[in-house]
């Protein structure tokens, strides 16, 4: 079968470091928790891969293109095709005074943002701080275990999958509609997510992506924010309901008693 550029494919995957066996990424929530790499707020389960968009490692994507739904493969990705080899020049030494001047408190193992570049504090000694700006997986061979679980064909389901990816909201909680005569997409967002700080940026990214993929079918993307309230019962109404239930119970008991008496008669 195989897949073509632009196909919407759902995959499950787990990534290990060959040298250590450590799991560094997975779509399996239970496994992520077991390996202490669980990310709060991330939506686990099959991940959307649009062939040709580079949403997964290129070596792995090329392998997926030749796979069938239900098929599972293990792919080895060397450092030069993953996060590159380690670069000694990216390991730098700073004076502790530099961090104090920037009001940055550091400990060994901390990930710091220094001038817009992230690095890991490797050691602190004699007023000197060694920071490694290489990617944590630089120089590592990665082993991907990948399974293709499905392909999306329906426009609404494709948009829903994009919404899950960008908004990080479970698909079953999103109401997605497509009004074909108006070329309009309507996405309703549940109340509990609308105060999230990154939501506005995520909505812009999603709308841009929808237009990129479906510009022939979509002219407008509308986001609706839902506010649903649970009304508490008034005291009087609650008491009336309680009395009604009590009366119904008494009737049932009386009826049961009468039936028992009749059955016991000679």
GIVENWO-V601888 format. One record per helix or strand of 2 or more residues. SS is the DSSP state (@ for helix, = for strand). FROM is the first residue (numbers start at 1). TO is the last residue. If there is no record, write none. Layout:
# GIVENWO-V601888
((SS:FROM:TO) (SS:FROM:TO))
This chain:
# GIVENWO-V601888
((=:8:17) (=:23:26) (@:29:34) (=:47:50) (@:58:65) (=:72:77) (@:79:81) (@:88:90) (=:91:95) (@:96:101) (=:111:114) (=:117:125) (=:128:132) (=:142:152) (@:155:167) (@:171:173) (=:175:179) (@:180:182) (=:184:189) (@:191:193) (@:199:214) (=:220:225) (@:235:264))
